[in-house]
Amino acid sequence: MKSSRAVLILAGVVAVQTAVGYFQHRERVQLDLGLGHQQLVEAESVNPQVDEARKADLRANRVLTFIGLKHQLRVMGLAELRVNLKEAAKATIQKDYWQRHGGFRRDEADASGRRKLRVFVTELGLAHEMGNRTALADFDPAAA
């Protein structure tokens, strides 16, 4: 009886360690992809062959992607995400970038991604400009 209990406990410990390892690995992959993206955008933004409008888009992309990555990795919660996006929205470059290029993310997003996109649309002030219900419905049909 004692040996079966010990085996059961050991199996539980191994299962928990496996699950924790899986989630840590996923977070590490996301972080590595985010850092690679940041480095690529930085390299492109200092390239002298890239025009100034594209450089502005790259800088805006870099800031918004970094904010999104911090939320995705749970370094900051939803409240901090909102605060960071409100600060980013003060720079018109961020808002302009999101208006031009934010829509493509809607098609790629899963349920949690759509929730994050709704926060981006709301906090960057685009919900007001595009009509609140229409803008949110674009990113989440349940919001309509």
DSSP file with accessible surface (Angstrom, degrees, kcal/mol):
  #  RESIDUE AA STRUCTURE BP1 BP2  ACC     N-H-->O    O-->H-N    N-H-->O    O-->H-N    TCO  KAPPA ALPHA  PHI   PSI    X-CA   Y-CA   Z-CA
    1    1 A M     >        0   0  193      0, 0.0     4,-1.7     0, 0.0     5,-0.1   0.000 360.0 360.0 360.0 -42.0    0.0    0.0    0.0
    2    2 A K  H  >  +     0   0  185      1,-0.2     4,-2.2     2,-0.2     5,-0.2   0.877 360.0  51.9 -66.5 -37.4    2.8    2.4    0.9
    3    3 A S  H  > S+     0   0   89      2,-0.2     4,-2.3     1,-0.2    -1,-0.2   0.886 108.4  50.3 -69.4 -36.2    4.6    1.7   -2.4
    4    4 A S  H  > S+     0   0   68      2,-0.2     4,-2.2     1,-0.2    -1,-0.2   0.893 111.0  49.9 -68.7 -35.2    1.5    2.4   -4.5
    5    5 A R  H  X S+     0   0  180     -4,-1.7     4,-2.5     2,-0.2    -2,-0.2   0.916 110.9  49.3 -66.5 -42.2    1.0    5.7   -2.7
    6    6 A A  H  X S+     0   0   58     -4,-2.2     4,-2.7     2,-0.2    -2,-0.2   0.902 111.1  49.3 -64.2 -40.3    4.6    6.7   -3.3
    7    7 A V  H  X S+     0   0   98     -4,-2.3     4,-2.7     2,-0.2    -1,-0.2   0.908 111.0  50.5 -65.1 -41.9    4.4    5.8   -7.0
    8    8 A L  H  X S+     0   0  130     -4,-2.2     4,-2.2     2,-0.2    -2,-0.2   0.926 111.9  46.9 -62.8 -43.3    1.2    7.9   -7.2
    9    9 A I  H  X S+     0   0  105     -4,-2.5     4,-2.5     2,-0.2    -2,-0.2   0.929 112.4  50.4 -63.8 -43.7    2.8   10.9   -5.5
   10   10 A L  H  X S+     0   0  110     -4,-2.7     4,-2.6     1,-0.2    -2,-0.2   0.918 109.1  51.1 -61.8 -42.1    5.9   10.5   -7.8
   11   11 A A  H  X S+     0   0   57     -4,-2.7     4,-2.4     1,-0.2    -1,-0.2   0.901 110.4  50.0 -62.8 -39.3    3.7   10.4  -10.9
   12   12 A G  H  X S+     0   0   38     -4,-2.2     4,-2.4     2,-0.2    -2,-0.2   0.919 110.5  48.9 -64.7 -42.6    1.9   13.6   -9.7
   13   13 A V  H  X S+     0   0   69     -4,-2.5     4,-2.6     1,-0.2    -2,-0.2   0.929 111.9  49.0 -63.1 -43.2    5.2   15.4   -9.1
   14   14 A V  H  X S+     0   0   71     -4,-2.6     4,-2.5     1,-0.2    -1,-0.2   0.912 110.5  51.2 -64.2 -40.7    6.5   14.4  -12.5
   15   15 A A  H  X S+     0   0   59     -4,-2.4     4,-2.4     2,-0.2    -1,-0.2   0.927 111.6  46.8 -63.2 -43.4    3.3   15.6  -14.2
   16   16 A V  H  X S+     0   0   94     -4,-2.4     4,-2.8     2,-0.2     5,-0.2   0.930 112.5  49.5 -65.0 -43.8    3.4   19.0  -12.5
   17   17 A Q  H  X S+     0   0  131     -4,-2.6     4,-2.5     1,-0.2    -1,-0.2   0.900 110.8  50.7 -62.5 -38.8    7.1   19.4  -13.4
   18   18 A T  H  X S+     0   0   94     -4,-2.5     4,-2.2    -5,-0.2    -1,-0.2   0.926 111.9  46.9 -64.4 -44.8    6.4   18.5  -17.0
   19   19 A A  H  X S+     0   0   45     -4,-2.4     4,-2.3     2,-0.2     5,-0.2   0.931 113.3  48.0 -63.7 -45.1    3.5   21.0  -17.2
   20   20 A V  H  X S+     0   0   70     -4,-2.8     4,-2.5     1,-0.2     5,-0.2   0.931 111.7  50.7 -62.1 -43.4    5.6   23.8  -15.6
   21   21 A G  H  X S+     0   0   32     -4,-2.5     4,-2.4    -5,-0.2    -1,-0.2   0.896 108.6  52.5 -61.1 -40.1    8.5   23.0  -17.9
   22   22 A Y  H  X S+     0   0  126     -4,-2.2     4,-2.4     2,-0.2    -1,-0.2   0.945 111.5  45.0 -61.7 -48.8    6.2   23.2  -21.0
   23   23 A F  H  X S+     0   0  106     -4,-2.3     4,-2.3     1,-0.2    -2,-0.2   0.889 112.5  51.2 -67.0 -35.8    4.9   26.6  -20.0
   24   24 A Q  H  X S+     0   0  122     -4,-2.5     4,-2.3    -5,-0.2    -1,-0.2   0.910 110.3  50.1 -64.9 -39.8    8.3   27.9  -19.2
   25   25 A H  H  X S+     0   0  123     -4,-2.4     4,-2.6    -5,-0.2    -2,-0.2   0.923 109.6  50.8 -64.5 -43.7    9.5   26.7  -22.6
   26   26 A R  H  X S+     0   0  110     -4,-2.4     4,-2.5     1,-0.2    -2,-0.2   0.920 111.2  48.2 -59.7 -44.2    6.6   28.4  -24.3
   27   27 A E  H  X S+     0   0   60     -4,-2.3     4,-2.6     2,-0.2    -1,-0.2   0.903 110.5  51.4 -64.0 -39.3    7.3   31.7  -22.6
   28   28 A R  H  X S+     0   0  136     -4,-2.3     4,-2.8     2,-0.2    -2,-0.2   0.912 110.0  49.2 -65.0 -40.6   11.0   31.4  -23.5
   29   29 A V  H  X S+     0   0   60     -4,-2.6     4,-2.7     2,-0.2     5,-0.2   0.929 111.9  48.9 -63.8 -44.0   10.2   30.9  -27.2
   30   30 A Q  H  X S+     0   0   38     -4,-2.5     4,-2.5     2,-0.2    -2,-0.2   0.916 112.5  48.4 -61.4 -42.0    7.8   33.9  -27.1
   31   31 A L  H  X S+     0   0   55     -4,-2.6     4,-2.8     2,-0.2     5,-0.2   0.934 111.5  49.3 -64.2 -44.6   10.5   36.0  -25.5
   32   32 A D  H  X S+     0   0   76     -4,-2.8     4,-2.5     1,-0.2    -2,-0.2   0.912 112.2  48.3 -62.2 -41.3   13.1   34.9  -28.0
   33   33 A L  H  X S+     0   0  125     -4,-2.7     4,-2.4     2,-0.2    -1,-0.2   0.917 112.4  49.3 -64.5 -41.7   10.8   35.6  -30.9
   34   34 A G  H  X S+     0   0    8     -4,-2.5     4,-2.5    -5,-0.2    -2,-0.2   0.917 112.1  47.2 -63.5 -42.9   10.0   39.0  -29.4
   35   35 A L  H  X S+     0   0   75     -4,-2.8     4,-2.4     2,-0.2    -2,-0.2   0.909 111.4  51.3 -66.4 -40.1   13.6   39.9  -29.0
   36   36 A G  H  X S+     0   0   33     -4,-2.5     4,-2.4    -5,-0.2    -2,-0.2   0.910 110.3  49.4 -61.6 -41.1   14.4   38.7  -32.5
   37   37 A H  H  X S+     0   0   61     -4,-2.4     4,-2.8     2,-0.2     5,-0.2   0.926 109.9  51.2 -63.1 -43.9   11.6   40.9  -33.8
   38   38 A Q  H  X S+     0   0   17     -4,-2.5     4,-2.4     1,-0.2    -2,-0.2   0.916 111.5  47.4 -60.2 -42.6   12.9   43.9  -31.8
   39   39 A Q  H  X S+     0   0  131     -4,-2.4     4,-2.5     2,-0.2    -1,-0.2   0.898 112.0  50.0 -66.8 -40.0   16.5   43.4  -33.2
   40   40 A L  H  X S+     0   0  118     -4,-2.4     4,-2.4     2,-0.2    -2,-0.2   0.939 112.4  46.7 -63.7 -44.8   15.2   43.0  -36.8
   41   41 A V  H  X S+     0   0    8     -4,-2.8     4,-2.4     1,-0.2    -2,-0.2   0.910 112.2  50.9 -65.0 -40.4   13.1   46.2  -36.5
   42   42 A E  H  X S+     0   0   92     -4,-2.4     4,-1.0    -5,-0.2    -1,-0.2   0.936 110.8  48.1 -62.7 -45.1   16.0   48.1  -34.9
   43   43 A A  H  < S+     0   0   61     -4,-2.5     3,-0.5     1,-0.2     4,-0.4   0.910 113.7  47.5 -62.7 -39.9   18.4   47.0  -37.7
   44   44 A E  H >< S+     0   0   69     -4,-2.4     3,-1.0     1,-0.2    -1,-0.2   0.879 106.8  57.2 -69.3 -35.6   15.9   48.0  -40.4
   45   45 A S  H 3< S+     0   0   19     -4,-2.4    -1,-0.2     1,-0.2    -2,-0.2   0.695 108.0  46.3 -73.6 -18.0   15.2   51.4  -38.8
   46   46 A V  T 3< S+     0   0  101     -4,-1.0    -1,-0.2    -3,-0.5    -2,-0.2   0.444  82.8 116.5 -99.9   0.5   18.8   52.4  -38.9
   47   47 A N    X   -     0   0   50     -3,-1.0     3,-1.6    -4,-0.4     8,-0.1  -0.523  61.6-146.1 -69.0 123.4   19.3   51.3  -42.5
   48   48 A P  T 3  S+     0   0  115      0, 0.0    -1,-0.2     0, 0.0    -4,-0.0   0.724  94.8  63.6 -67.3 -16.8   20.0   54.4  -44.6
   49   49 A Q  T 3  S+     0   0  176      2,-0.1     2,-0.4     0, 0.0    -2,-0.1   0.603  83.7  91.7 -82.3  -9.3   18.2   53.0  -47.6
   50   50 A V  S <  S-     0   0   16     -3,-1.6     5,-0.0    -6,-0.2     0, 0.0  -0.707  80.5-122.5 -88.6 132.2   14.9   53.0  -45.7
   51   51 A D     >  -     0   0  104     -2,-0.4     4,-2.1     1,-0.1     5,-0.2  -0.245  23.6-108.1 -72.7 164.6   12.8   56.2  -46.1
   52   52 A E  H  > S+     0   0  124      1,-0.2     4,-2.3     2,-0.2     5,-0.2   0.841 116.0  55.7 -64.4 -36.2   11.7   58.3  -43.1
   53   53 A A  H  > S+     0   0   68      1,-0.2     4,-2.0     2,-0.2    -1,-0.2   0.926 110.0  46.3 -63.9 -41.8    8.0   57.3  -43.3
   54   54 A R  H  > S+     0   0  111      2,-0.2     4,-2.4     1,-0.2    -2,-0.2   0.891 110.0  54.1 -67.0 -38.4    9.0   53.6  -43.1
   55   55 A K  H  X S+     0   0   28     -4,-2.1     4,-2.4     2,-0.2    -2,-0.2   0.900 107.3  51.2 -62.2 -38.9   11.4   54.3  -40.2
   56   56 A A  H  X S+     0   0   22     -4,-2.3     4,-2.3     1,-0.2    -1,-0.2   0.925 110.1  49.3 -63.8 -43.2    8.5   56.0  -38.3
   57   57 A D  H  X S+     0   0   18     -4,-2.0     4,-2.8     1,-0.2    -2,-0.2   0.899 110.2  51.4 -61.4 -40.2    6.3   52.9  -38.9
   58   58 A L  H  X S+     0   0    9     -4,-2.4     4,-2.5     2,-0.2    -2,-0.2   0.910 109.3  49.4 -65.1 -40.8    9.2   50.7  -37.7
   59   59 A R  H  X S+     0   0  115     -4,-2.4     4,-2.1     2,-0.2    -2,-0.2   0.928 113.2  46.9 -63.9 -42.7    9.6   52.7  -34.5
   60   60 A A  H  X S+     0   0    0     -4,-2.3     4,-2.6     1,-0.2     5,-0.3   0.929 111.9  50.8 -64.3 -42.9    5.9   52.6  -33.8
   61   61 A N  H  X S+     0   0   23     -4,-2.8     4,-2.7     1,-0.2     5,-0.3   0.916 108.4  52.9 -59.7 -42.1    5.8   48.9  -34.5
   62   62 A R  H  X S+     0   0   84     -4,-2.5     4,-2.1     2,-0.2    -1,-0.2   0.925 111.4  44.8 -62.8 -44.4    8.7   48.3  -32.1
   63   63 A V  H  X S+     0   0   59     -4,-2.1     4,-2.3     2,-0.2    -2,-0.2   0.958 116.5  44.4 -65.8 -49.5    7.0   50.2  -29.2
   64   64 A L  H  X S+     0   0    1     -4,-2.6     4,-2.4     1,-0.2    -2,-0.2   0.892 113.7  50.5 -66.7 -36.6    3.6   48.5  -29.7
   65   65 A T  H  X S+     0   0   26     -4,-2.7     4,-2.7    -5,-0.3    -1,-0.2   0.912 109.9  50.5 -66.6 -40.2    5.0   45.1  -30.1
   66   66 A F  H  X S+     0   0   92     -4,-2.1     4,-2.3    -5,-0.3    -2,-0.2   0.924 110.8  48.7 -64.7 -42.3    7.1   45.4  -27.0
   67   67 A I  H  X S+     0   0    9     -4,-2.3     4,-1.8     1,-0.2    -2,-0.2   0.942 113.3  47.6 -61.2 -46.2    4.1   46.5  -25.0
   68   68 A G  H  X S+     0   0    3     -4,-2.4     4,-2.7     1,-0.2    -2,-0.2   0.889 110.0  52.6 -63.0 -38.8    2.1   43.6  -26.4
   69   69 A L  H  X S+     0   0   14     -4,-2.7     4,-2.4     2,-0.2     6,-0.2   0.917 105.8  53.6 -65.2 -41.0    4.9   41.1  -25.6
   70   70 A K  H  <>S+     0   0   57     -4,-2.3     5,-2.7     1,-0.2     6,-1.1   0.908 113.0  44.2 -61.4 -39.3    5.2   42.3  -22.0
   71   71 A H  H ><5S+     0   0   46     -4,-1.8     3,-1.7     3,-0.2    -2,-0.2   0.920 111.3  53.5 -69.8 -41.8    1.4   41.6  -21.6
   72   72 A Q  H 3<5S+     0   0   84     -4,-2.7    -2,-0.2     1,-0.3    -1,-0.2   0.873 109.8  47.3 -61.6 -37.1    1.6   38.3  -23.4
   73   73 A L  T 3<5S-     0   0   25     -4,-2.4    -1,-0.3    -5,-0.2    -2,-0.2   0.354 115.5-118.2 -86.0   5.8    4.4   37.1  -21.1
   74   74 A R  T < 5S+     0   0  170     -3,-1.7    -3,-0.2     2,-0.2    -2,-0.1   0.784  76.4 131.1  61.6  30.2    2.4   38.3  -18.1
   75   75 A V  S   <S+     0   0  106     -5,-2.7     2,-0.3     1,-0.2    -4,-0.2   0.796  80.1  24.0 -76.5 -29.9    5.0   40.8  -17.1
   76   76 A M  S    S-     0   0   16     -6,-1.1    -1,-0.2    -9,-0.1    -2,-0.2  -0.986  83.0-132.1-135.0 148.2    2.2   43.3  -16.8
   77   77 A G     >  -     0   0   33     -2,-0.3     4,-2.3    -3,-0.1     5,-0.1  -0.113  40.3 -84.7 -85.2-173.1   -1.5   42.9  -16.3
   78   78 A L  H  > S+     0   0   83      1,-0.2     4,-2.4     2,-0.2     5,-0.2   0.884 126.7  53.6 -64.5 -38.5   -4.4   44.3  -18.1
   79   79 A A  H  > S+     0   0   66      1,-0.2     4,-2.1     2,-0.2    -1,-0.2   0.934 111.1  45.7 -63.7 -43.2   -4.4   47.5  -16.1
   80   80 A E  H  > S+     0   0   97      2,-0.2     4,-2.9     1,-0.2     5,-0.2   0.873 109.8  55.6 -67.7 -35.2   -0.7   48.1  -16.9
   81   81 A L  H  X S+     0   0    0     -4,-2.3     4,-2.5     2,-0.2    -2,-0.2   0.944 108.1  48.5 -60.1 -45.1   -1.3   47.3  -20.5
   82   82 A R  H  X S+     0   0   86     -4,-2.4     4,-2.4     2,-0.2    -2,-0.2   0.923 112.1  48.3 -61.3 -43.7   -4.0   50.0  -20.6
   83   83 A V  H  X S+     0   0   88     -4,-2.1     4,-2.2     1,-0.2    -2,-0.2   0.938 112.4  48.6 -62.7 -46.4   -1.7   52.6  -19.0
   84   84 A N  H  X S+     0   0   48     -4,-2.9     4,-2.3     1,-0.2    -1,-0.2   0.899 112.5  48.3 -62.0 -40.5    1.2   51.8  -21.4
   85   85 A L  H  X S+     0   0    0     -4,-2.5     4,-2.4    -5,-0.2    -1,-0.2   0.877 108.3  53.7 -70.1 -35.8   -1.1   52.1  -24.4
   86   86 A K  H  X S+     0   0  117     -4,-2.4     4,-0.7    -5,-0.2    -1,-0.2   0.913 111.2  46.7 -62.8 -40.4   -2.6   55.4  -23.2
   87   87 A E  H >< S+     0   0  110     -4,-2.2     3,-0.9     1,-0.2     4,-0.4   0.911 112.4  49.7 -65.3 -42.6    1.0   56.7  -22.9
   88   88 A A  H >< S+     0   0   11     -4,-2.3     3,-1.4     1,-0.2     6,-0.4   0.860 103.3  61.1 -64.4 -34.2    1.8   55.3  -26.4
   89   89 A A  H 3< S+     0   0   18     -4,-2.4    -1,-0.2     1,-0.3    -2,-0.2   0.706  87.5  73.2 -68.4 -17.7   -1.3   56.9  -27.8
   90   90 A K  T << S+     0   0  149     -3,-0.9     2,-0.7    -4,-0.7    -1,-0.3   0.799  86.5  71.8 -66.1 -26.2    0.0   60.4  -26.8
   91   91 A A  S X> S-     0   0   40     -3,-1.4     4,-1.2    -4,-0.4     3,-1.2  -0.816  79.1-150.5 -89.4 118.0    2.5   60.0  -29.7
   92   92 A T  H 3> S+     0   0  100     -2,-0.7     4,-3.0     1,-0.3     5,-0.3   0.778  91.8  70.5 -61.9 -23.2    0.5   60.4  -32.9
   93   93 A I  H 3> S+     0   0   48      1,-0.2     4,-2.2     2,-0.2    -1,-0.3   0.896  99.0  48.1 -60.6 -38.0    3.0   58.1  -34.6
   94   94 A Q  H <> S+     0   0   17     -3,-1.2     4,-2.5    -6,-0.4    -1,-0.2   0.940 113.6  45.9 -67.5 -46.2    1.7   55.1  -32.6
   95   95 A K  H  X S+     0   0   52     -4,-1.2     4,-2.3    -7,-0.3    -2,-0.2   0.925 113.6  48.9 -64.2 -44.0   -2.0   55.9  -33.4
   96   96 A D  H  X S+     0   0   68     -4,-3.0     4,-1.9     1,-0.2    -1,-0.2   0.918 111.5  50.2 -61.7 -43.1   -1.3   56.5  -37.1
   97   97 A Y  H  X S+     0   0   10     -4,-2.2     4,-2.9    -5,-0.3     5,-0.4   0.935 110.7  48.8 -60.9 -46.3    0.6   53.3  -37.3
   98   98 A W  H  X S+     0   0    6     -4,-2.5     4,-2.3     1,-0.2     5,-0.3   0.899 109.2  52.8 -65.1 -37.4   -2.1   51.3  -35.6
   99   99 A Q  H  < S+     0   0   87     -4,-2.3    -1,-0.2     1,-0.2     4,-0.2   0.900 117.2  38.7 -63.2 -38.9   -4.8   52.8  -37.9
  100  100 A R  H  < S+     0   0  136     -4,-1.9    -2,-0.2    -5,-0.2    -1,-0.2   0.880 134.8  15.3 -78.1 -40.2   -2.8   51.8  -41.0
  101  101 A H  H >< S+     0   0   64     -4,-2.9     3,-0.6    -5,-0.2     4,-0.3   0.476  98.5  87.6-120.4  -3.1   -1.5   48.4  -40.0
  102  102 A G  T >< S+     0   0    1     -4,-2.3     3,-1.1    -5,-0.4     4,-0.5   0.788  75.8  72.1 -72.6 -25.2   -3.4   47.1  -36.9
  103  103 A G  T >> S+     0   0   29     -5,-0.3     3,-1.3     1,-0.3     4,-0.6   0.818  84.2  65.0 -63.8 -31.0   -6.2   45.5  -38.9
  104  104 A F  H X> S+     0   0   95     -3,-0.6     4,-0.7     1,-0.3     3,-0.5   0.815  93.0  63.6 -65.3 -24.3   -4.2   42.6  -40.2
  105  105 A R  H <> S+     0   0   52     -3,-1.1     4,-1.2    -4,-0.3     3,-0.4   0.791  89.0  69.6 -69.9 -24.7   -3.7   41.3  -36.6
  106  106 A R  H <4 S+     0   0   85     -3,-1.3     3,-0.5    -4,-0.5    -1,-0.2   0.904  97.7  50.0 -58.6 -41.9   -7.5   40.7  -36.4
  107  107 A D  H << S+     0   0  126     -4,-0.6    -1,-0.2    -3,-0.5    -2,-0.2   0.765 114.0  44.6 -71.0 -25.3   -7.3   37.8  -38.8
  108  108 A E  H  < S+     0   0  146     -4,-0.7    -1,-0.2    -3,-0.4    -2,-0.2   0.608  91.2 108.0 -92.3 -13.0   -4.5   36.1  -37.0
  109  109 A A     <  -     0   0   22     -4,-1.2     2,-0.1    -3,-0.5    -3,-0.0  -0.384  51.6-154.5 -80.1 142.1   -5.8   36.5  -33.5
  110  110 A D     >  -     0   0   97     -2,-0.1     4,-2.6     1,-0.0     5,-0.2  -0.239  50.5 -75.6 -89.9-170.1   -7.1   33.7  -31.3
  111  111 A A  H  > S+     0   0   52      1,-0.2     4,-1.8     2,-0.2     5,-0.1   0.929 134.8  43.2 -60.0 -45.5   -9.6   34.5  -28.4
  112  112 A S  H  > S+     0   0   62      1,-0.2     4,-2.0     2,-0.2    -1,-0.2   0.885 113.2  53.7 -69.8 -33.8   -7.0   35.9  -26.0
  113  113 A G  H  > S+     0   0   16      1,-0.2     4,-2.6     2,-0.2    -2,-0.2   0.893 106.2  52.4 -65.4 -37.4   -5.4   37.9  -28.9
  114  114 A R  H  X S+     0   0   81     -4,-2.6     4,-2.2     2,-0.2    -1,-0.2   0.891 107.1  52.5 -66.8 -36.6   -8.8   39.4  -29.8
  115  115 A R  H  X S+     0   0  151     -4,-1.8     4,-1.6     2,-0.2    -1,-0.2   0.934 111.2  46.9 -62.4 -43.5   -9.2   40.5  -26.2
  116  116 A K  H  X S+     0   0   44     -4,-2.0     4,-2.4     1,-0.2    -2,-0.2   0.919 110.5  52.7 -64.5 -40.2   -5.8   42.2  -26.3
  117  117 A L  H  X S+     0   0    9     -4,-2.6     4,-2.9     1,-0.2     5,-0.2   0.878 104.6  55.5 -64.6 -36.2   -6.6   43.8  -29.7
  118  118 A R  H  X S+     0   0   81     -4,-2.2     4,-2.5     2,-0.2    -1,-0.2   0.910 108.5  48.4 -61.4 -39.6   -9.8   45.2  -28.2
  119  119 A V  H  X S+     0   0    8     -4,-1.6     4,-3.2     2,-0.2     5,-0.3   0.936 111.2  50.4 -65.5 -43.3   -7.7   46.9  -25.5
  120  120 A F  H  X S+     0   0    4     -4,-2.4     4,-2.2     1,-0.2     6,-0.3   0.947 112.6  46.1 -58.6 -48.7   -5.3   48.2  -28.2
  121  121 A V  H  <>S+     0   0    0     -4,-2.9     5,-1.6     1,-0.2     6,-1.2   0.938 117.9  43.0 -61.7 -44.7   -8.2   49.7  -30.2
  122  122 A T  H ><5S+     0   0   56     -4,-2.5     3,-1.3    -5,-0.2     6,-0.2   0.952 117.7  43.0 -66.8 -50.2   -9.8   51.2  -27.1
  123  123 A E  H 3<5S+     0   0   25     -4,-3.2    -1,-0.2     1,-0.3    -2,-0.2   0.766 107.4  58.4 -75.5 -25.3   -6.7   52.6  -25.5
  124  124 A L  T 3<5S-     0   0    0     -4,-2.2    -1,-0.3    -5,-0.3    -2,-0.2   0.450 114.7-116.8 -81.1   1.9   -5.2   54.0  -28.7
  125  125 A G  T <>5S+     0   0   24     -3,-1.3     4,-1.1    -4,-0.2    -3,-0.2   0.611  81.7 121.7  80.3  12.3   -8.3   56.1  -29.0
  126  126 A L  H  >< +     0   0    1     -5,-1.6     4,-2.5    -6,-0.3    -4,-0.2   0.766  60.9  68.2 -82.5 -22.5   -9.4   54.5  -32.3
  127  127 A A  H  > S+     0   0    6     -6,-1.2     4,-0.6     1,-0.2     8,-0.3   0.906 103.1  46.7 -62.5 -38.1  -12.8   53.3  -30.9
  128  128 A H  H >4 S+     0   0  172     -6,-0.2     3,-0.6     1,-0.2    -1,-0.2   0.935 114.7  45.5 -66.6 -45.7  -13.9   56.9  -30.7
  129  129 A E  H 3< S+     0   0  102     -4,-1.1    -2,-0.2     1,-0.2    -1,-0.2   0.829 120.1  38.2 -70.3 -33.5  -12.7   57.8  -34.2
  130  130 A M  H 3< S-     0   0   81     -4,-2.5    -1,-0.2     1,-0.0    -2,-0.2   0.414 127.3 -87.9 -98.5   3.2  -14.1   54.8  -35.9
  131  131 A G    <X  -     0   0   34     -3,-0.6     4,-2.7    -4,-0.6     5,-0.3   0.602  38.7-113.0  86.9 111.9  -17.3   54.6  -34.0
  132  132 A N  H  > S+     0   0   86      1,-0.2     4,-2.3     2,-0.2     5,-0.3   0.873 111.4  43.2 -49.4 -51.3  -17.0   52.5  -30.8
  133  133 A R  H  > S+     0   0  161      1,-0.2     4,-2.2     2,-0.2    -1,-0.2   0.916 116.1  47.9 -69.1 -37.3  -19.3   49.6  -31.7
  134  134 A T  H  > S+     0   0   87     -3,-0.2     4,-1.9     2,-0.2    -1,-0.2   0.946 112.6  48.0 -67.4 -45.7  -17.9   49.3  -35.2
  135  135 A A  H  X S+     0   0    0     -4,-2.7     4,-0.9    -8,-0.3    -2,-0.2   0.931 115.9  43.3 -62.9 -44.2  -14.3   49.4  -34.2
  136  136 A L  H >X S+     0   0   19     -4,-2.3     4,-2.1    -5,-0.3     3,-0.6   0.886 110.6  55.6 -71.4 -34.4  -14.7   46.8  -31.4
  137  137 A A  H 3< S+     0   0   26     -4,-2.2    -1,-0.2    -5,-0.3    -2,-0.2   0.851 100.1  61.1 -66.1 -30.7  -16.9   44.6  -33.6
  138  138 A D  H 3< S+     0   0   72     -4,-1.9    -1,-0.2     1,-0.2    -2,-0.2   0.857 115.4  33.1 -59.9 -35.6  -14.1   44.5  -36.2
  139  139 A F  H << S+     0   0    9     -4,-0.9    -2,-0.2    -3,-0.6    -1,-0.2   0.668 135.5  19.4 -97.1 -20.0  -11.8   42.9  -33.6
  140  140 A D    ><  -     0   0   27     -4,-2.1     3,-2.3    -5,-0.1     4,-0.4  -0.779  59.6-159.2-152.9 103.6  -14.4   40.9  -31.7
  141  141 A P  G >  S+     0   0   97      0, 0.0     3,-1.2     0, 0.0    -4,-0.1   0.791  93.1  65.8 -56.4 -25.1  -17.8   40.0  -33.2
  142  142 A A  G 3  S+     0   0   86      1,-0.2    -5,-0.1    -6,-0.1    -6,-0.0   0.715  91.2  64.6 -69.5 -18.2  -19.2   39.4  -29.7
  143  143 A A  G <         0   0   19     -3,-2.3    -1,-0.2    -7,-0.3    -6,-0.2   0.666 360.0 360.0 -79.2 -14.7  -18.7   43.1  -28.9
  144  144 A A    <         0   0   72     -3,-1.2   -10,-0.1    -4,-0.4   -11,-0.0  -0.268 360.0 360.0 -75.8 360.0  -21.3   44.2  -31.6
